[in-house]
Structures are given as C-alpha cells and as structure tokens.
Amino acid sequence: MKVFVTGVSGQLGHDVMLELKKRGIPAVGSDRSGNSDEFEVIALDITDKENVEKVLTEISPNVIVHCAAWTNVDGAEDEKARPIVEKVNVEGTKNLAEMAKKLDAKMIYISTDYVFNGEGTTPWQPDDKNFAPQNFYGKTKLGGELAVSETLEKYFIVRIAWVFGKNGKNFVDTMLRVGETHPEVRVVDDQIGTPTYCPDLARLLVDMLETEKYGFYHATNSGGYISWADFTKEIFRQAKVDSKVIPVSTLEYEKIAGKTVAKRPSNSRLDKSKLEKNGFVSLPDWKDALSRYLAERNSN
C-alpha cells in the first residue's frame, strides 16, 4: 500500500503523515512548497489538473488522503477571494477524485459541519442530506463532497469540527495567549459542538484507509457537546491560567468585538455513532485530548 496525502504543512495533514510513518506505511505528502525535513514531500498545486495527473500517475498511490483546503472562513467571504476558494476546495478536490478513479484508488476527503445549516439542537447524522451552508467556505466544502461522491465509489467523506493540533493556529493557543494577558475573557456559549484533536483523528483516518467501509462519517473527540466557553474553562483549568471566563451570546460578543464576516453555526453537534457501528474505534474524550496537547505543547 502507498498513500498520498495533501496539505501536509497543515495541522491534520502533518499528523496523518506521522501516523502513517509510525505504522510503517509508505507515504508521499504534498503542499505548495514541497519542503519538509520529516517526510517525503513534493510541491503540488491541486488546482493544476495537468500537474495533478502527472504527479499522481508517477506516484500511483492506492489511497489519497485529501487534507488540503482553503480554511480561512472569514477570508472566503471576500468577493475577490471567492474564485480562488472555489478553485481550491471544489476544483482541486475534483482533480484528485478524477485521478483516484483513474488509478482505482481509495480517497478520504476531510469535510466540515459547515455543510449543514448550523441551526437547531439535533445532532447532524453522517447521511443527512439537509444541506444549507450558511457561509461561502461551507458551500465550497459541500462542493468538494459532491465532487468526491459523484465521481467515486471507493471514498470516505469525514466531517470534523473545532480542530486543534500542534502544527498551526488553533483555538487552544489563542485562548491561552488571551488568558495570560487578560483577567477575564468573554467567550460565546451558544455555539455548541465538540473539539477534534488532530493526532486522534489521524489515527482514525489511517484505520479507515485500511478498510473498505466506505461512506460518510462524523469524527470529533468523545465527551459530549460543549460550548466554546466550556472549552475555554477547561483549557484554563488544565493550564492553570488565572483568568475568568465570562459566557456571552454570539450577539453580545459581536457587539463587543465586532461582527464576524462569515456566519458561524450555532449547532455543530455531529453524531459519531456510525463509527462504532462500522467497527472503528472512537476518538478519546476531548478533555483527555486537551491534556495530551497541553503536555506536548509544554514539552517543546
């Protein structure tokens, strides 16, 4: 088996490469620069169809794990950026899916809860088709899902939320910086979901690619649904940060900090029960994941 991973300079792609290396599975990674001291990485622009075809024909992978994406949610709302966002998240994904079909390779596509309308309180099911993205990023990620599911039969579409890991910017680091310099922090408490720790997700993705249990999945850490304010309280508790968390509504927060450009979902609850039904090991409790992240962060 040989695996091709996109977006290895990002949080998830990096950890997928680490997990593959740990298991002794041959893998080639890609990003825009092609620079890495840890892995075999090549430079690839996924929006360049001819280059994608040339590179993947040469590598001839059995599995493509597609972690690369435009993920700047607010930036995606800019009218000038929209064509680029669509080109990366939709056309780039389609280029990879078409090569997966040509090579008869499996494909894992990383998606998001943003493909849903983000309303209500009922957890979203993996096979729900009630799509109504509330921002442009979500629309393009849904476009990527359709590019994969309409092109391939051998695919895994894995939706995640609230991602954090060591190889990039994340909410945990942001809150720690703010908490260390402010006696109190206002954090929204009416957006509900569950964090996803990249090393735990990477383990699951590699478990998946060794099977043929294709389809749509949701994958965040276990431990129930929480608000961003709940998450912040636990971050401060574990990190021993002496800053008070003041829960506020999204509306209240926007009055204080200014309205965000892209609409955020209030309901990011993802039902993950399909994982265990199909024999996969669920991700550990998010509090445990946070503890491991903070330990790793402090050791560097």
Steps between C-alpha positions, in 0.01 A plus 500: 500500500616852417319810629499852356415781745420860406547801726783357711609846616168532683397360838318188381707412195816512712354267761369256237855474363631439853244223557582333168872517582435351844321202340762451231262581216677658198373852441571807289373839608436821311457870565565819307871520594612136508730564797527257793775362720272223631331340199519449127311807379454639151374837381153477346230748408183291514321752277740422213325203341786402270754512782273294727466237227875491436600480868244241603568285194866489602426427868210263425356493855242250625346765726467879480441683830389851411568739789588811297239775489436872524401523868493877563125518559477880521745549215282283278223761514713754311366537146851503354598186690189296414620373159824381662315334790274317256792399283685349797213339689291381206709481183812381682299228671343395169845474341609261773176300487532451125854370545387271781246354257759462227740324740222298668619652831302562817450861603445665838359852484498720810184708529321705765178554693475829308329312213183499716289802591637513856159547663294306754629270772477155338839342420572472128510144364773398253246408235282812543436677170352816654780715363475878529846654558480843662834629373709473185760272657225252586360522146837413348559212743160361400609543139807291584281231655291482184811487281615193693168318547388553139835386354596206721360192667803433720493808721481610863360848566586593860346812653678657795467813717700722738839361397815551705853365470858610532579578136307823452279765660221372722244608759691354797812706431293812437316467832823435689654818359192705587458343844859569597461873428138568604336451843175399331404368157160511330426187298183398316282237664228453236714324238502131590724218376797283595874555440707279269865428587706442186713202619184315609331573168811396307494162674137450397566600139781249468275236657241586234727485200591142588133399459231512232228638729431793272253784549433813702626527860516754781811504716565726798628406843264335748374654823176668406403833349635823646517873427811699417471648850500149652805413296680814616422430866658156468802641316559747782439236767749254356758767412455668839425837341356748750251673272122502539285377212184704450249319277320726250267449206629535144299822471654641820849401386453671163393820675827493694749366246329584173295283269684210338496504120373141456201362685594228752272204577332487841454125459824316427383179667619206291363152572794258495322171577553372145869458579448232763219339299751445221770367732718810538642611835356837601724792583579539873333751733577861402626581852757221468595629155545850640721365779724323250519809279599725790766250611644490148482878472686546829770250403603702193 
